Amino acid sequence: MSATPSVAIIGAGLAGLTCGTALKGLVPRLKIFEKSIFAGGRIGQFRAAEYEFNHGAQYFTVNNPLFWNIVSSWQSDNVVRPWEGWIVELEKGQVSNVDMATQRFVGHPRMQVITDQLAKNCDITHSANICEIEKQDDGGWRLFNERGDYLGAYDVVIIATEAHEAAMLCNNIPHIRESAESVGMTVCWSGMFAFEKKLDIPYDAAYVLDSPLSWVSRYQMSDPRTDADCWVLHASPEWSQQYVASFRGRVMHALLDAFWEAADISGQKPISSSVHCWKHAVPINPVGEDCLFVESDAIGACGDWCTAPRIEGAVLSGFSMADRVMKHLNKTDR
Ligand SMILES: Cc1cc2nc3c(=O)[nH]c(=O)nc-3n(C[C@H](O)[C@H](O)[C@H](O)COP(=O)(O)OP(=O)(O)OC[C@H]3O[C@@H](n4cnc5c(N)ncnc54)[C@H](O)[C@@H]3O)c2cc1C
């Protein structure tokens, strides 16, 4: 271990950013590597011309007391708000109310502000697709991107990517690789559509039954100059899996047709249409541990695939990972 311990976190999604924020000020050299040009991962913000959409996570719920504290601080910072929208269950035009006793929260004005806020505190290298981590003889790890460029050496490496990436990066760490390989992920086709005028739909979001869709949600545009009505449509995991390799145009039409059928209104031509396939959307069978850490190799992994398949799970996993890293550094410091 070097005199000034260093930690690299691979992945600037919610888990990596939470871990990085918790370690800030405690670790002399701390760096996050993110393959995308944005932080946030599956809390994605999608833009098509002047229209914007939350095309990944839609809202979150809170169960754990520690997460309540975190959400309270986000509320104080005006980053999240309780979701006051009208959410229903929808089955071929039949609308029924869902349990609104569960408090749902959303990022304000969009989900991605949650990760934007965390990213402000972190030193992130973007467009850094880490493809190889190499154990050094004297301890620590060397990082390389997909072109083989060397991106530095670190005492501790934390993998905060989706499970399949974690399995690949930890090819030589059986405990993490086997855990990550055991996790299955759902597929989710997400459609983003803008309509010139407000659709004749009174509710803000719906869980959709007996349909290729599982969820539809109106996106409240933050730009008051536009009247456009923006909707995100999520296909069900089963439908998405079946059509994972389909052409985008075909999926786009199928999602829209399913929307008109579920809402039981006549179809309208969108002024903007896009689709995105989340090939690793939500873990089906998380490992059931807060995070994973292999003390002898100074390497760990965190993310929703360790804990629970939602925002709360990713945050708690990132926190737990930071705690494990600090315990490790304090032990090796002695
Ligand atoms: C369509 C959809 C809907 C959802 N809806 C909800 C919801 O309503 N409520 C809810 O609570 N949760 C929801 N979720 C789940 C929620 O988004 C996730 O649980 C959470 O965002 C996971 O965070 P994470 O940090 O574990 O992973 P991620 O957000 O996936 O972050 C991993 C990061 O690692 C980066 N990365 C991967 N490989 C590399 C590499 N080799 N090098 C560098 N960087 C790398 C990725 O680019 C990414 O930024 C939804 C997810 C999807 C996809």
PDBQT file of the ligand as one rigid body, heavy atoms in Angstrom, charges set to zero:
ROOT
HETATM    1  C1  LIG A 401     -35.830   1.088 -17.806  1.00  0.00    +0.000 C 
HETATM    2  C2  LIG A 401     -35.505   1.116 -16.337  1.00  0.00    +0.000 A 
HETATM    3  C3  LIG A 401     -36.466   1.504 -15.421  1.00  0.00    +0.000 A 
HETATM    4  C4  LIG A 401     -36.176   1.545 -14.081  1.00  0.00    +0.000 A 
HETATM    5  N1  LIG A 401     -37.119   1.999 -13.207  1.00  0.00    +0.000 NA
HETATM    6  C5  LIG A 401     -36.819   2.145 -11.910  1.00  0.00    +0.000 A 
HETATM    7  C6  LIG A 401     -37.744   2.748 -11.018  1.00  0.00    +0.000 A 
HETATM    8  O1  LIG A 401     -38.809   3.199 -11.431  1.00  0.00    +0.000 OA
HETATM    9  N2  LIG A 401     -37.398   2.851  -9.703  1.00  0.00    +0.000 N 
HETATM   10  C7  LIG A 401     -36.194   2.412  -9.228  1.00  0.00    +0.000 A 
HETATM   11  O2  LIG A 401     -35.939   2.550  -8.027  1.00  0.00    +0.000 OA
HETATM   12  N3  LIG A 401     -35.289   1.858 -10.056  1.00  0.00    +0.000 NA
HETATM   13  C8  LIG A 401     -35.570   1.712 -11.371  1.00  0.00    +0.000 A 
HETATM   14  N4  LIG A 401     -34.653   1.186 -12.232  1.00  0.00    +0.000 N 
HETATM   15  C9  LIG A 401     -33.413   0.632 -11.671  1.00  0.00    +0.000 C 
HETATM   16  C10 LIG A 401     -32.382   1.724 -11.332  1.00  0.00    +0.000 C 
HETATM   17  O3  LIG A 401     -32.215   2.569 -12.437  1.00  0.00    +0.000 OA
HETATM   18  C11 LIG A 401     -31.088   1.030 -10.982  1.00  0.00    +0.000 C 
HETATM   19  O4  LIG A 401     -31.320   0.143  -9.894  1.00  0.00    +0.000 OA
HETATM   20  C12 LIG A 401     -29.937   1.959 -10.566  1.00  0.00    +0.000 C 
HETATM   21  O5  LIG A 401     -29.895   3.114 -11.360  1.00  0.00    +0.000 OA
HETATM   22  C13 LIG A 401     -28.648   1.157 -10.675  1.00  0.00    +0.000 C 
HETATM   23  O6  LIG A 401     -27.534   1.961 -10.357  1.00  0.00    +0.000 OA
HETATM   24  P1  LIG A 401     -26.085   1.317 -10.400  1.00  0.00    +0.000 P 
HETATM   25  O7  LIG A 401     -25.117   2.381 -10.030  1.00  0.00    +0.000 OA
HETATM   26  O8  LIG A 401     -26.073   0.048  -9.628  1.00  0.00    +0.000 OA
HETATM   27  O9  LIG A 401     -25.853   0.867 -11.923  1.00  0.00    +0.000 OA
HETATM   28  P2  LIG A 401     -25.792   1.759 -13.248  1.00  0.00    +0.000 P 
HETATM   29  O10 LIG A 401     -26.727   2.899 -13.157  1.00  0.00    +0.000 OA
HETATM   30  O11 LIG A 401     -25.991   0.799 -14.377  1.00  0.00    +0.000 OA
HETATM   31  O12 LIG A 401     -24.312   2.325 -13.278  1.00  0.00    +0.000 OA
HETATM   32  C14 LIG A 401     -23.214   1.595 -13.805  1.00  0.00    +0.000 C 
HETATM   33  C15 LIG A 401     -22.282   2.599 -14.496  1.00  0.00    +0.000 C 
HETATM   34  O13 LIG A 401     -21.081   1.920 -14.872  1.00  0.00    +0.000 OA
HETATM   35  C16 LIG A 401     -20.687   2.388 -16.166  1.00  0.00    +0.000 C 
HETATM   36  N5  LIG A 401     -19.832   1.341 -16.734  1.00  0.00    +0.000 N 
HETATM   37  C17 LIG A 401     -20.203   0.084 -17.067  1.00  0.00    +0.000 A 
HETATM   38  N6  LIG A 401     -19.124  -0.595 -17.521  1.00  0.00    +0.000 NA
HETATM   39  C18 LIG A 401     -18.061   0.258 -17.468  1.00  0.00    +0.000 A 
HETATM   40  C19 LIG A 401     -16.680   0.130 -17.796  1.00  0.00    +0.000 A 
HETATM   41  N7  LIG A 401     -16.182  -1.017 -18.300  1.00  0.00    +0.000 N 
HETATM   42  N8  LIG A 401     -15.875   1.195 -17.606  1.00  0.00    +0.000 NA
HETATM   43  C20 LIG A 401     -16.367   2.368 -17.121  1.00  0.00    +0.000 A 
HETATM   44  N9  LIG A 401     -17.676   2.542 -16.796  1.00  0.00    +0.000 NA
HETATM   45  C21 LIG A 401     -18.515   1.492 -16.950  1.00  0.00    +0.000 A 
HETATM   46  C22 LIG A 401     -22.024   2.553 -16.899  1.00  0.00    +0.000 C 
HETATM   47  O14 LIG A 401     -21.887   3.387 -18.030  1.00  0.00    +0.000 OA
HETATM   48  C23 LIG A 401     -22.875   3.168 -15.794  1.00  0.00    +0.000 C 
HETATM   49  O15 LIG A 401     -22.786   4.575 -15.757  1.00  0.00    +0.000 OA
HETATM   50  C24 LIG A 401     -34.898   1.162 -13.604  1.00  0.00    +0.000 A 
HETATM   51  C25 LIG A 401     -33.921   0.786 -14.524  1.00  0.00    +0.000 A 
HETATM   52  C26 LIG A 401     -34.213   0.779 -15.880  1.00  0.00    +0.000 A 
HETATM   53  C27 LIG A 401     -33.138   0.422 -16.869  1.00  0.00    +0.000 C 
ENDROOT
TORSDOF 0
